[in-house]
């Protein structure tokens, strides 16, 4: 929430994303790209500890 990386999904869509690894990865990549436009890639790794 702090970095604006929250996506509001209905229950059906949330369940679909949780059960679909490809969709889950796409959302993570989209969030990372959005984060990197406002902050640095180094901060992403520092805050989240993962490189999607």
mmCIF entry with sequence, helices, sheets and N, C-alpha, C, O atoms, coordinates in Angstrom:
data_MODEL
# 
_entry.id   MODEL 
# 
_entity.id                         1 
_entity.type                       polymer 
_entity.pdbx_number_of_molecules   1 
# 
_entity_poly.entity_id                      1 
_entity_poly.type                           'polypeptide(L)' 
_entity_poly.nstd_linkage                   no 
_entity_poly.nstd_monomer                   no 
_entity_poly.pdbx_seq_one_letter_code       
;(UNK)(UNK)(UNK)(UNK)(UNK)(UNK)(UNK)(UNK)(UNK)(UNK)(UNK)(UNK)(UNK)(UNK)(UNK)(UNK)
(UNK)(UNK)(UNK)(UNK)(UNK)(UNK)(UNK)(UNK)(UNK)(UNK)(UNK)(UNK)(UNK)(UNK)(UNK)(UNK)
(UNK)(UNK)(UNK)(UNK)(UNK)(UNK)(UNK)(UNK)(UNK)(UNK)(UNK)(UNK)(UNK)(UNK)(UNK)(UNK)
(UNK)(UNK)(UNK)(UNK)
;
_entity_poly.pdbx_seq_one_letter_code_can   XXXXXXXXXXXXXXXXXXXXXXXXXXXXXXXXXXXXXXXXXXXXXXXXXXXX 
_entity_poly.pdbx_strand_id                 A 
# 
loop_
_entity_poly_seq.entity_id 
_entity_poly_seq.num 
_entity_poly_seq.mon_id 
_entity_poly_seq.hetero 
1 1  UNK n 
1 2  UNK n 
1 3  UNK n 
1 4  UNK n 
1 5  UNK n 
1 6  UNK n 
1 7  UNK n 
1 8  UNK n 
1 9  UNK n 
1 10 UNK n 
1 11 UNK n 
1 12 UNK n 
1 13 UNK n 
1 14 UNK n 
1 15 UNK n 
1 16 UNK n 
1 17 UNK n 
1 18 UNK n 
1 19 UNK n 
1 20 UNK n 
1 21 UNK n 
1 22 UNK n 
1 23 UNK n 
1 24 UNK n 
1 25 UNK n 
1 26 UNK n 
1 27 UNK n 
1 28 UNK n 
1 29 UNK n 
1 30 UNK n 
1 31 UNK n 
1 32 UNK n 
1 33 UNK n 
1 34 UNK n 
1 35 UNK n 
1 36 UNK n 
1 37 UNK n 
1 38 UNK n 
1 39 UNK n 
1 40 UNK n 
1 41 UNK n 
1 42 UNK n 
1 43 UNK n 
1 44 UNK n 
1 45 UNK n 
1 46 UNK n 
1 47 UNK n 
1 48 UNK n 
1 49 UNK n 
1 50 UNK n 
1 51 UNK n 
1 52 UNK n 
# 
_struct_asym.id          A 
_struct_asym.entity_id   1 
# 
loop_
_struct_conf.conf_type_id 
_struct_conf.id 
_struct_conf.pdbx_PDB_helix_id 
_struct_conf.beg_label_comp_id 
_struct_conf.beg_label_asym_id 
_struct_conf.beg_label_seq_id 
_struct_conf.pdbx_beg_PDB_ins_code 
_struct_conf.end_label_comp_id 
_struct_conf.end_label_asym_id 
_struct_conf.end_label_seq_id 
_struct_conf.pdbx_end_PDB_ins_code 
_struct_conf.beg_auth_comp_id 
_struct_conf.beg_auth_asym_id 
_struct_conf.beg_auth_seq_id 
_struct_conf.end_auth_comp_id 
_struct_conf.end_auth_asym_id 
_struct_conf.end_auth_seq_id 
_struct_conf.pdbx_PDB_helix_class 
_struct_conf.details 
_struct_conf.pdbx_PDB_helix_length 
HELX_P HELX_P1 AA1 UNK A 11 ? UNK A 18 ? UNK A 11 UNK A 18 1 ? 8  
HELX_P HELX_P2 AA2 UNK A 21 ? UNK A 38 ? UNK A 21 UNK A 38 1 ? 18 
HELX_P HELX_P3 AA3 UNK A 41 ? UNK A 48 ? UNK A 41 UNK A 48 1 ? 8  
# 
_struct_conf_type.id          HELX_P 
_struct_conf_type.criteria    ? 
_struct_conf_type.reference   ? 
# 
loop_
_atom_site.group_PDB 
_atom_site.id 
_atom_site.type_symbol 
_atom_site.label_atom_id 
_atom_site.label_alt_id 
_atom_site.label_comp_id 
_atom_site.label_asym_id 
_atom_site.label_entity_id 
_atom_site.label_seq_id 
_atom_site.pdbx_PDB_ins_code 
_atom_site.Cartn_x 
_atom_site.Cartn_y 
_atom_site.Cartn_z 
_atom_site.occupancy 
_atom_site.B_iso_or_equiv 
_atom_site.pdbx_formal_charge 
_atom_site.auth_seq_id 
_atom_site.auth_comp_id 
_atom_site.auth_asym_id 
_atom_site.auth_atom_id 
_atom_site.pdbx_PDB_model_num 
ATOM 1   N N  . UNK A 1 1  ? 0.820   -1.190  0.000   1.00 0.00 ? 1  UNK A N  1 
ATOM 2   C CA . UNK A 1 1  ? 0.000   0.000   0.000   1.00 0.00 ? 1  UNK A CA 1 
ATOM 3   C C  . UNK A 1 1  ? 0.870   1.261   0.000   1.00 0.00 ? 1  UNK A C  1 
ATOM 4   O O  . UNK A 1 1  ? 0.546   2.261   -0.640  1.00 0.00 ? 1  UNK A O  1 
ATOM 5   N N  . UNK A 1 2  ? 1.967   1.184   0.727   1.00 0.00 ? 2  UNK A N  1 
ATOM 6   C CA . UNK A 1 2  ? 2.839   2.343   0.861   1.00 0.00 ? 2  UNK A CA 1 
ATOM 7   C C  . UNK A 1 2  ? 3.323   2.867   -0.492  1.00 0.00 ? 2  UNK A C  1 
ATOM 8   O O  . UNK A 1 2  ? 3.484   4.076   -0.659  1.00 0.00 ? 2  UNK A O  1 
ATOM 9   N N  . UNK A 1 3  ? 3.551   1.998   -1.436  1.00 0.00 ? 3  UNK A N  1 
ATOM 10  C CA . UNK A 1 3  ? 4.083   2.400   -2.737  1.00 0.00 ? 3  UNK A CA 1 
ATOM 11  C C  . UNK A 1 3  ? 3.035   2.428   -3.842  1.00 0.00 ? 3  UNK A C  1 
ATOM 12  O O  . UNK A 1 3  ? 3.375   2.620   -5.009  1.00 0.00 ? 3  UNK A O  1 
ATOM 13  N N  . UNK A 1 4  ? 1.785   2.242   -3.496  1.00 0.00 ? 4  UNK A N  1 
ATOM 14  C CA . UNK A 1 4  ? 0.715   2.284   -4.489  1.00 0.00 ? 4  UNK A CA 1 
ATOM 15  C C  . UNK A 1 4  ? 0.627   1.041   -5.341  1.00 0.00 ? 4  UNK A C  1 
ATOM 16  O O  . UNK A 1 4  ? 0.179   1.102   -6.486  1.00 0.00 ? 4  UNK A O  1 
ATOM 17  N N  . UNK A 1 5  ? 1.049   -0.090  -4.799  1.00 0.00 ? 5  UNK A N  1 
ATOM 18  C CA . UNK A 1 5  ? 1.058   -1.333  -5.575  1.00 0.00 ? 5  UNK A CA 1 
ATOM 19  C C  . UNK A 1 5  ? -0.101  -2.247  -5.191  1.00 0.00 ? 5  UNK A C  1 
ATOM 20  O O  . UNK A 1 5  ? 0.051   -3.468  -5.174  1.00 0.00 ? 5  UNK A O  1 
ATOM 21  N N  . UNK A 1 6  ? -1.241  -1.669  -4.887  1.00 0.00 ? 6  UNK A N  1 
ATOM 22  C CA . UNK A 1 6  ? -2.424  -2.431  -4.495  1.00 0.00 ? 6  UNK A CA 1 
ATOM 23  C C  . UNK A 1 6  ? -3.391  -2.444  -5.667  1.00 0.00 ? 6  UNK A C  1 
ATOM 24  O O  . UNK A 1 6  ? -3.692  -1.403  -6.253  1.00 0.00 ? 6  UNK A O  1 
ATOM 25  N N  . UNK A 1 7  ? -3.867  -3.618  -5.997  1.00 0.00 ? 7  UNK A N  1 
ATOM 26  C CA . UNK A 1 7  ? -4.853  -3.766  -7.061  1.00 0.00 ? 7  UNK A CA 1 
ATOM 27  C C  . UNK A 1 7  ? -6.117  -4.327  -6.450  1.00 0.00 ? 7  UNK A C  1 
ATOM 28  O O  . UNK A 1 7  ? -6.086  -5.361  -5.783  1.00 0.00 ? 7  UNK A O  1 
ATOM 29  N N  . UNK A 1 8  ? -7.214  -3.657  -6.672  1.00 0.00 ? 8  UNK A N  1 
ATOM 30  C CA . UNK A 1 8  ? -8.486  -4.104  -6.134  1.00 0.00 ? 8  UNK A CA 1 
ATOM 31  C C  . UNK A 1 8  ? -9.164  -5.020  -7.142  1.00 0.00 ? 8  UNK A C  1 
ATOM 32  O O  . UNK A 1 8  ? -9.439  -4.632  -8.277  1.00 0.00 ? 8  UNK A O  1 
ATOM 33  N N  . UNK A 1 9  ? -9.423  -6.234  -6.701  1.00 0.00 ? 9  UNK A N  1 
ATOM 34  C CA . UNK A 1 9  ? -10.042 -7.236  -7.556  1.00 0.00 ? 9  UNK A CA 1 
ATOM 35  C C  . UNK A 1 9  ? -11.306 -7.766  -6.886  1.00 0.00 ? 9  UNK A C  1 
ATOM 36  O O  . UNK A 1 9  ? -11.382 -7.853  -5.661  1.00 0.00 ? 9  UNK A O  1 
ATOM 37  N N  . UNK A 1 10 ? -12.284 -8.115  -7.693  1.00 0.00 ? 10 UNK A N  1 
ATOM 38  C CA . UNK A 1 10 ? -13.454 -8.775  -7.137  1.00 0.00 ? 10 UNK A CA 1 
ATOM 39  C C  . UNK A 1 10 ? -13.038 -10.172 -6.666  1.00 0.00 ? 10 UNK A C  1 
ATOM 40  O O  . UNK A 1 10 ? -11.959 -10.647 -7.020  1.00 0.00 ? 10 UNK A O  1 
ATOM 41  N N  . UNK A 1 11 ? -13.860 -10.812 -5.894  1.00 0.00 ? 11 UNK A N  1 
ATOM 42  C CA . UNK A 1 11 ? -13.536 -12.129 -5.332  1.00 0.00 ? 11 UNK A CA 1 
ATOM 43  C C  . UNK A 1 11 ? -13.225 -13.146 -6.437  1.00 0.00 ? 11 UNK A C  1 
ATOM 44  O O  . UNK A 1 11 ? -12.279 -13.924 -6.318  1.00 0.00 ? 11 UNK A O  1 
ATOM 45  N N  . UNK A 1 12 ? -14.009 -13.137 -7.493  1.00 0.00 ? 12 UNK A N  1 
ATOM 46  C CA . UNK A 1 12 ? -13.810 -14.090 -8.590  1.00 0.00 ? 12 UNK A CA 1 
ATOM 47  C C  . UNK A 1 12 ? -12.453 -13.875 -9.254  1.00 0.00 ? 12 UNK A C  1 
ATOM 48  O O  . UNK A 1 12 ? -11.726 -14.838 -9.500  1.00 0.00 ? 12 UNK A O  1 
ATOM 49  N N  . UNK A 1 13 ? -12.108 -12.628 -9.544  1.00 0.00 ? 13 UNK A N  1 
ATOM 50  C CA . UNK A 1 13 ? -10.828 -12.334 -10.191 1.00 0.00 ? 13 UNK A CA 1 
ATOM 51  C C  . UNK A 1 13 ? -9.660  -12.621 -9.248  1.00 0.00 ? 13 UNK A C  1 
ATOM 52  O O  . UNK A 1 13 ? -8.620  -13.116 -9.682  1.00 0.00 ? 13 UNK A O  1 
ATOM 53  N N  . UNK A 1 14 ? -9.826  -12.315 -7.974  1.00 0.00 ? 14 UNK A N  1 
ATOM 54  C CA . UNK A 1 14 ? -8.777  -12.596 -6.998  1.00 0.00 ? 14 UNK A CA 1 
ATOM 55  C C  . UNK A 1 14 ? -8.481  -14.093 -6.947  1.00 0.00 ? 14 UNK A C  1 
ATOM 56  O O  . UNK A 1 14 ? -7.321  -14.506 -6.948  1.00 0.00 ? 14 UNK A O  1 
ATOM 57  N N  . UNK A 1 15 ? -9.526  -14.891 -6.902  1.00 0.00 ? 15 UNK A N  1 
ATOM 58  C CA . UNK A 1 15 ? -9.362  -16.341 -6.873  1.00 0.00 ? 15 UNK A CA 1 
ATOM 59  C C  . UNK A 1 15 ? -8.702  -16.834 -8.152  1.00 0.00 ? 15 UNK A C  1 
ATOM 60  O O  . UNK A 1 15 ? -7.847  -17.720 -8.112  1.00 0.00 ? 15 UNK A O  1 
ATOM 61  N N  . UNK A 1 16 ? -9.095  -16.265 -9.284  1.00 0.00 ? 16 UNK A N  1 
ATOM 62  C CA . UNK A 1 16 ? -8.515  -16.667 -10.566 1.00 0.00 ? 16 UNK A CA 1 
ATOM 63  C C  . UNK A 1 16 ? -7.015  -16.369 -10.601 1.00 0.00 ? 16 UNK A C  1 
ATOM 64  O O  . UNK A 1 16 ? -6.229  -17.196 -11.062 1.00 0.00 ? 16 UNK A O  1 
ATOM 65  N N  . UNK A 1 17 ? -6.618  -15.194 -10.115 1.00 0.00 ? 17 UNK A N  1 
ATOM 66  C CA . UNK A 1 17 ? -5.195  -14.834 -10.081 1.00 0.00 ? 17 UNK A CA 1 
ATOM 67  C C  . UNK A 1 17 ? -4.439  -15.758 -9.133  1.00 0.00 ? 17 UNK A C  1 
ATOM 68  O O  . UNK A 1 17 ? -3.352  -16.229 -9.467  1.00 0.00 ? 17 UNK A O  1 
ATOM 69  N N  . UNK A 1 18 ? -4.994  -16.018 -7.974  1.00 0.00 ? 18 UNK A N  1 
ATOM 70  C CA . UNK A 1 18 ? -4.322  -16.878 -6.996  1.00 0.00 ? 18 UNK A CA 1 
ATOM 71  C C  . UNK A 1 18 ? -4.107  -18.298 -7.509  1.00 0.00 ? 18 UNK A C  1 
ATOM 72  O O  . UNK A 1 18 ? -3.153  -18.968 -7.115  1.00 0.00 ? 18 UNK A O  1 
ATOM 73  N N  . UNK A 1 19 ? -4.987  -18.746 -8.379  1.00 0.00 ? 19 UNK A N  1 
ATOM 74  C CA . UNK A 1 19 ? -4.900  -20.111 -8.901  1.00 0.00 ? 19 UNK A CA 1 
ATOM 75  C C  . UNK A 1 19 ? -4.200  -20.209 -10.249 1.00 0.00 ? 19 UNK A C  1 
ATOM 76  O O  . UNK A 1 19 ? -4.118  -21.292 -10.829 1.00 0.00 ? 19 UNK A O  1 
ATOM 77  N N  . UNK A 1 20 ? -3.696  -19.093 -10.748 1.00 0.00 ? 20 UNK A N  1 
ATOM 78  C CA . UNK A 1 20 ? -3.070  -19.068 -12.062 1.00 0.00 ? 20 UNK A CA 1 
ATOM 79  C C  . UNK A 1 20 ? -1.684  -18.426 -11.935 1.00 0.00 ? 20 UNK A C  1 
ATOM 80  O O  . UNK A 1 20 ? -1.576  -17.205 -11.820 1.00 0.00 ? 20 UNK A O  1 
ATOM 81  N N  . UNK A 1 21 ? -0.638  -19.234 -11.956 1.00 0.00 ? 21 UNK A N  1 
ATOM 82  C CA . UNK A 1 21 ? 0.730   -18.734 -11.770 1.00 0.00 ? 21 UNK A CA 1 
ATOM 83  C C  . UNK A 1 21 ? 1.127   -17.726 -12.842 1.00 0.00 ? 21 UNK A C  1 
ATOM 84  O O  . UNK A 1 21 ? 1.855   -16.775 -12.556 1.00 0.00 ? 21 UNK A O  1 
ATOM 85  N N  . UNK A 1 22 ? 0.664   -17.922 -14.058 1.00 0.00 ? 22 UNK A N  1 
ATOM 86  C CA . UNK A 1 22 ? 0.994   -16.992 -15.134 1.00 0.00 ? 22 UNK A CA 1 
ATOM 87  C C  . UNK A 1 22 ? 0.408   -15.608 -14.859 1.00 0.00 ? 22 UNK A C  1 
ATOM 88  O O  . UNK A 1 22 ? 1.097   -14.599 -15.014 1.00 0.00 ? 22 UNK A O  1 
ATOM 89  N N  . UNK A 1 23 ? -0.851  -15.560 -14.455 1.00 0.00 ? 23 UNK A N  1 
ATOM 90  C CA . UNK A 1 23 ? -1.490  -14.277 -14.131 1.00 0.00 ? 23 UNK A CA 1 
ATOM 91  C C  . UNK A 1 23 ? -0.816  -13.620 -12.933 1.00 0.00 ? 23 UNK A C  1 
ATOM 92  O O  . UNK A 1 23 ? -0.606  -12.407 -12.914 1.00 0.00 ? 23 UNK A O  1 
ATOM 93  N N  . UNK A 1 24 ? -0.482  -14.429 -11.939 1.00 0.00 ? 24 UNK A N  1 
ATOM 94  C CA . UNK A 1 24 ? 0.172   -13.914 -10.739 1.00 0.00 ? 24 UNK A CA 1 
ATOM 95  C C  . UNK A 1 24 ? 1.503   -13.265 -11.110 1.00 0.00 ? 24 UNK A C  1 
ATOM 96  O O  . UNK A 1 24 ? 1.833   -12.184 -10.620 1.00 0.00 ? 24 UNK A O  1 
ATOM 97  N N  . UNK A 1 25 ? 2.259   -13.927 -11.972 1.00 0.00 ? 25 UNK A N  1 
ATOM 98  C CA . UNK A 1 25 ? 3.543   -13.385 -12.389 1.00 0.00 ? 25 UNK A CA 1 
ATOM 99  C C  . UNK A 1 25 ? 3.360   -12.103 -13.199 1.00 0.00 ? 25 UNK A C  1 
ATOM 100 O O  . UNK A 1 25 ? 4.134   -11.158 -13.043 1.00 0.00 ? 25 UNK A O  1 
ATOM 101 N N  . UNK A 1 26 ? 2.350   -12.062 -14.057 1.00 0.00 ? 26 UNK A N  1 
ATOM 102 C CA . UNK A 1 26 ? 2.087   -10.860 -14.843 1.00 0.00 ? 26 UNK A CA 1 
ATOM 103 C C  . UNK A 1 26 ? 1.787   -9.670  -13.938 1.00 0.00 ? 26 UNK A C  1 
ATOM 104 O O  . UNK A 1 26 ? 2.286   -8.572  -14.185 1.00 0.00 ? 26 UNK A O  1 
ATOM 105 N N  . UNK A 1 27 ? 0.988   -9.863  -12.904 1.00 0.00 ? 27 UNK A N  1 
ATOM 106 C CA . UNK A 1 27 ? 0.684   -8.776  -11.976 1.00 0.00 ? 27 UNK A CA 1 
ATOM 107 C C  . UNK A 1 27 ? 1.933   -8.324  -11.237 1.00 0.00 ? 27 UNK A C  1 
ATOM 108 O O  . UNK A 1 27 ? 2.127   -7.127  -11.029 1.00 0.00 ? 27 UNK A O  1 
ATOM 109 N N  . UNK A 1 28 ? 2.781   -9.261  -10.839 1.00 0.00 ? 28 UNK A N  1 
ATOM 110 C CA . UNK A 1 28 ? 4.021   -8.912  -10.150 1.00 0.00 ? 28 UNK A CA 1 
ATOM 111 C C  . UNK A 1 28 ? 4.944   -8.113  -11.066 1.00 0.00 ? 28 UNK A C  1 
ATOM 112 O O  . UNK A 1 28 ? 5.555   -7.136  -10.633 1.00 0.00 ? 28 UNK A O  1 
ATOM 113 N N  . UNK A 1 29 ? 5.047   -8.521  -12.317 1.00 0.00 ? 29 UNK A N  1 
ATOM 114 C CA . UNK A 1 29 ? 5.885   -7.793  -13.269 1.00 0.00 ? 29 UNK A CA 1 
ATOM 115 C C  . UNK A 1 29 ? 5.336   -6.397  -13.539 1.00 0.00 ? 29 UNK A C  1 
ATOM 116 O O  . UNK A 1 29 ? 6.097   -5.436  -13.655 1.00 0.00 ? 29 UNK A O  1 
ATOM 117 N N  . UNK A 1 30 ? 4.025   -6.290  -13.638 1.00 0.00 ? 30 UNK A N  1 
ATOM 118 C CA . UNK A 1 30 ? 3.388   -4.989  -13.846 1.00 0.00 ? 30 UNK A CA 1 
ATOM 119 C C  . UNK A 1 30 ? 3.645   -4.074  -12.649 1.00 0.00 ? 30 UNK A C  1 
ATOM 120 O O  . UNK A 1 30 ? 3.959   -2.895  -12.817 1.00 0.00 ? 30 UNK A O  1 
ATOM 121 N N  . UNK A 1 31 ? 3.511   -4.623  -11.446 1.00 0.00 ? 31 UNK A N  1 
ATOM 122 C CA . UNK A 1 31 ? 3.756   -3.837  -10.235 1.00 0.00 ? 31 UNK A CA 1 
ATOM 123 C C  . UNK A 1 31 ? 5.210   -3.393  -10.178 1.00 0.00 ? 31 UNK A C  1 
ATOM 124 O O  . UNK A 1 31 ? 5.495   -2.251  -9.817  1.00 0.00 ? 31 UNK A O  1 
ATOM 125 N N  . UNK A 1 32 ? 6.122   -4.274  -10.526 1.00 0.00 ? 32 UNK A N  1 
ATOM 126 C CA . UNK A 1 32 ? 7.550   -3.930  -10.514 1.00 0.00 ? 32 UNK A CA 1 
ATOM 127 C C  . UNK A 1 32 ? 7.825   -2.801  -11.501 1.00 0.00 ? 32 UNK A C  1 
ATOM 128 O O  . UNK A 1 32 ? 8.543   -1.857  -11.173 1.00 0.00 ? 32 UNK A O  1 
ATOM 129 N N  . UNK A 1 33 ? 7.265   -2.887  -12.698 1.00 0.00 ? 33 UNK A N  1 
ATOM 130 C CA . UNK A 1 33 ? 7.470   -1.844  -13.709 1.00 0.00 ? 33 UNK A CA 1 
ATOM 131 C C  . UNK A 1 33 ? 6.903   -0.511  -13.222 1.00 0.00 ? 33 UNK A C  1 
ATOM 132 O O  . UNK A 1 33 ? 7.527   0.535   -13.403 1.00 0.00 ? 33 UNK A O  1 
ATOM 133 N N  . UNK A 1 34 ? 5.736   -0.548  -12.613 1.00 0.00 ? 34 UNK A N  1 
ATOM 134 C CA . UNK A 1 34 ? 5.124   0.677   -12.081 1.00 0.00 ? 34 UNK A CA 1 
ATOM 135 C C  . UNK A 1 34 ? 6.000   1.269   -10.976 1.00 0.00 ? 34 UNK A C  1 
ATOM 136 O O  . UNK A 1 34 ? 6.210   2.482   -10.929 1.00 0.00 ? 34 UNK A O  1 
ATOM 137 N N  . UNK A 1 35 ? 6.503   0.427   -10.103 1.00 0.00 ? 35 UNK A N  1 
ATOM 138 C CA . UNK A 1 35 ? 7.380   0.858   -9.023  1.00 0.00 ? 35 UNK A CA 1 
ATOM 139 C C  . UNK A 1 35 ? 8.632   1.515   -9.600  1.00 0.00 ? 35 UNK A C  1 
ATOM 140 O O  . UNK A 1 35 ? 9.046   2.581   -9.143  1.00 0.00 ? 35 UNK A O  1 
ATOM 141 N N  . UNK A 1 36 ? 9.230   0.879   -10.599 1.00 0.00 ? 36 UNK A N  1 
ATOM 142 C CA . UNK A 1 36 ? 10.478  1.382   -11.169 1.00 0.00 ? 36 UNK A CA 1 
ATOM 143 C C  . UNK A 1 36 ? 10.326  2.707   -11.893 1.00 0.00 ? 36 UNK A C  1 
ATOM 144 O O  . UNK A 1 36 ? 11.314  3.421   -12.064 1.00 0.00 ? 36 UNK A O  1 
ATOM 145 N N  . UNK A 1 37 ? 9.119   3.061   -12.327 1.00 0.00 ? 37 UNK A N  1 
ATOM 146 C CA . UNK A 1 37 ? 8.929   4.361   -12.970 1.00 0.00 ? 37 UNK A CA 1 
ATOM 147 C C  . UNK A 1 37 ? 8.965   5.487   -11.949 1.00 0.00 ? 37 UNK A C  1 
ATOM 148 O O  . UNK A 1 37 ? 9.284   6.627   -12.288 1.00 0.00 ? 37 UNK A O  1 
ATOM 149 N N  . UNK A 1 38 ? 8.638   5.171   -10.699 1.00 0.00 ? 38 UNK A N  1 
ATOM 150 C CA . UNK A 1 38 ? 8.604   6.196   -9.656  1.00 0.00 ? 38 UNK A CA 1 
ATOM 151 C C  . UNK A 1 38 ? 9.802   6.108   -8.710  1.00 0.00 ? 38 UNK A C  1 
ATOM 152 O O  . UNK A 1 38 ? 10.260  7.127   -8.192  1.00 0.00 ? 38 UNK A O  1 
ATOM 153 N N  . UNK A 1 39 ? 10.302  4.913   -8.487  1.00 0.00 ? 39 UNK A N  1 
ATOM 154 C CA . UNK A 1 39 ? 11.404  4.677   -7.562  1.00 0.00 ? 39 UNK A CA 1 
ATOM 155 C C  . UNK A 1 39 ? 12.507  3.913   -8.289  1.00 0.00 ? 39 UNK A C  1 
ATOM 156 O O  . UNK A 1 39 ? 12.374  3.606   -9.474  1.00 0.00 ? 39 UNK A O  1 
ATOM 157 N N  . UNK A 1 40 ? 13.574  3.613   -7.595  1.00 0.00 ? 40 UNK A N  1 
ATOM 158 C CA . UNK A 1 40 ? 14.694  2.916   -8.234  1.00 0.00 ? 40 UNK A CA 1 
ATOM 159 C C  . UNK A 1 40 ? 14.554  1.397   -8.117  1.00 0.00 ? 40 UNK A C  1 
ATOM 160 O O  . UNK A 1 40 ? 13.941  0.897   -7.174  1.00 0.00 ? 40 UNK A O  1 
ATOM 161 N N  . UNK A 1 41 ? 15.127  0.667   -9.079  1.00 0.00 ? 41 UNK A N  1 
ATOM 162 C CA . UNK A 1 41 ? 15.135  -0.799  -8.990  1.00 0.00 ? 41 UNK A CA 1 
ATOM 163 C C  . UNK A 1 41 ? 15.847  -1.292  -7.732  1.00 0.00 ? 41 UNK A C  1 
ATOM 164 O O  . UNK A 1 41 ? 15.466  -2.312  -7.159  1.00 0.00 ? 41 UNK A O  1 
ATOM 165 N N  . UNK A 1 42 ? 16.874  -0.572  -7.305  1.00 0.00 ? 42 UNK A N  1 
ATOM 166 C CA . UNK A 1 42 ? 17.588  -0.964  -6.088  1.00 0.00 ? 42 UNK A CA 1 
ATOM 167 C C  . UNK A 1 42 ? 16.681  -0.886  -4.867  1.00 0.00 ? 42 UNK A C  1 
ATOM 168 O O  . UNK A 1 42 ? 16.771  -1.730  -3.975  1.00 0.00 ? 42 UNK A O  1 
ATOM 169 N N  . UNK A 1 43 ? 15.811  0.116   -4.819  1.00 0.00 ? 43 UNK A N  1 
ATOM 170 C CA . UNK A 1 43 ? 14.873  0.230   -3.695  1.00 0.00 ? 43 UNK A CA 1 
ATOM 171 C C  . UNK A 1 43 ? 13.879  -0.927  -3.706  1.00 0.00 ? 43 UNK A C  1 
ATOM 172 O O  . UNK A 1 43 ? 13.488  -1.424  -2.649  1.00 0.00 ? 43 UNK A O  1 
ATOM 173 N N  . UNK A 1 44 ? 13.471  -1.353  -4.894  1.00 0.00 ? 44 UNK A N  1 
ATOM 174 C CA . UNK A 1 44 ? 12.557  -2.493  -4.989  1.00 0.00 ? 44 UNK A CA 1 
ATOM 175 C C  . UNK A 1 44 ? 13.182  -3.724  -4.338  1.00 0.00 ? 44 UNK A C  1 
ATOM 176 O O  . UNK A 1 44 ? 12.551  -4.398  -3.523  1.00 0.00 ? 44 UNK A O  1 
ATOM 177 N N  . UNK A 1 45 ? 14.419  -4.004  -4.707  1.00 0.00 ? 45 UNK A N  1 
ATOM 178 C CA . UNK A 1 45 ? 15.095  -5.169  -4.134  1.00 0.00 ? 45 UNK A CA 1 
ATOM 179 C C  . UNK A 1 45 ? 15.278  -5.023  -2.626  1.00 0.00 ? 45 UNK A C  1 
ATOM 180 O O  . UNK A 1 45 ? 15.131  -5.992  -1.881  1.00 0.00 ? 45 UNK A O  1 
ATOM 181 N N  . UNK A 1 46 ? 15.595  -3.823  -2.186  1.00 0.00 ? 46 UNK A N  1 
ATOM 182 C CA . UNK A 1 46 ? 15.781  -3.583  -0.753  1.00 0.00 ? 46 UNK A CA 1 
ATOM 183 C C  . UNK A 1 46 ? 14.473  -3.787  0.008   1.00 0.00 ? 46 UNK A C  1 
ATOM 184 O O  . UNK A 1 46 ? 14.463  -4.406  1.071   1.00 0.00 ? 46 UNK A O  1 
ATOM 185 N N  . UNK A 1 47 ? 13.388  -3.275  -0.524  1.00 0.00 ? 47 UNK A N  1 
ATOM 186 C CA . UNK A 1 47 ? 12.081  -3.357  0.158   1.00 0.00 ? 47 UNK A CA 1 
ATOM 187 C C  . UNK A 1 47 ? 11.447  -4.727  0.084   1.00 0.00 ? 47 UNK A C  1 
ATOM 188 O O  . UNK A 1 47 ? 10.891  -5.203  1.073   1.00 0.00 ? 47 UNK A O  1 
ATOM 189 N N  . UNK A 1 48 ? 11.520  -5.375  -1.075  1.00 0.00 ? 48 UNK A N  1 
ATOM 190 C CA . UNK A 1 48 ? 10.793  -6.624  -1.285  1.00 0.00 ? 48 UNK A CA 1 
ATOM 191 C C  . UNK A 1 48 ? 11.688  -7.863  -1.316  1.00 0.00 ? 48 UNK A C  1 
ATOM 192 O O  . UNK A 1 48 ? 11.204  -8.986  -1.175  1.00 0.00 ? 48 UNK A O  1 
ATOM 193 N N  . UNK A 1 49 ? 12.966  -7.660  -1.497  1.00 0.00 ? 49 UNK A N  1 
ATOM 194 C CA . UNK A 1 49 ? 13.910  -8.773  -1.454  1.00 0.00 ? 49 UNK A CA 1 
ATOM 195 C C  . UNK A 1 49 ? 13.784  -9.775  -2.580  1.00 0.00 ? 49 UNK A C  1 
ATOM 196 O O  . UNK A 1 49 ? 14.356  -10.863 -2.508  1.00 0.00 ? 49 UNK A O  1 
ATOM 197 N N  . UNK A 1 50 ? 13.042  -9.426  -3.624  1.00 0.00 ? 50 UNK A N  1 
ATOM 198 C CA . UNK A 1 50 ? 12.857  -10.332 -4.765  1.00 0.00 ? 50 UNK A CA 1 
ATOM 199 C C  . UNK A 1 50 ? 12.993  -9.550  -6.062  1.00 0.00 ? 50 UNK A C  1 
ATOM 200 O O  . UNK A 1 50 ? 12.709  -8.354  -6.121  1.00 0.00 ? 50 UNK A O  1 
ATOM 201 N N  . UNK A 1 51 ? 13.427  -10.244 -7.085  1.00 0.00 ? 51 UNK A N  1 
ATOM 202 C CA . UNK A 1 51 ? 13.544  -9.661  -8.414  1.00 0.00 ? 51 UNK A CA 1 
ATOM 203 C C  . UNK A 1 51 ? 12.620  -10.439 -9.348  1.00 0.00 ? 51 UNK A C  1 
ATOM 204 O O  . UNK A 1 51 ? 12.969  -11.523 -9.816  1.00 0.00 ? 51 UNK A O  1 
ATOM 205 N N  . UNK A 1 52 ? 11.452  -9.886  -9.612  1.00 0.00 ? 52 UNK A N  1 
ATOM 206 C CA . UNK A 1 52 ? 10.468  -10.589 -10.453 1.00 0.00 ? 52 UNK A CA 1 
ATOM 207 C C  . UNK A 1 52 ? 10.787  -10.426 -11.911 1.00 0.00 ? 52 UNK A C  1 
ATOM 208 O O  . UNK A 1 52 ? 10.068  -10.949 -12.762 1.00 0.00 ? 52 UNK A O  1 
# 
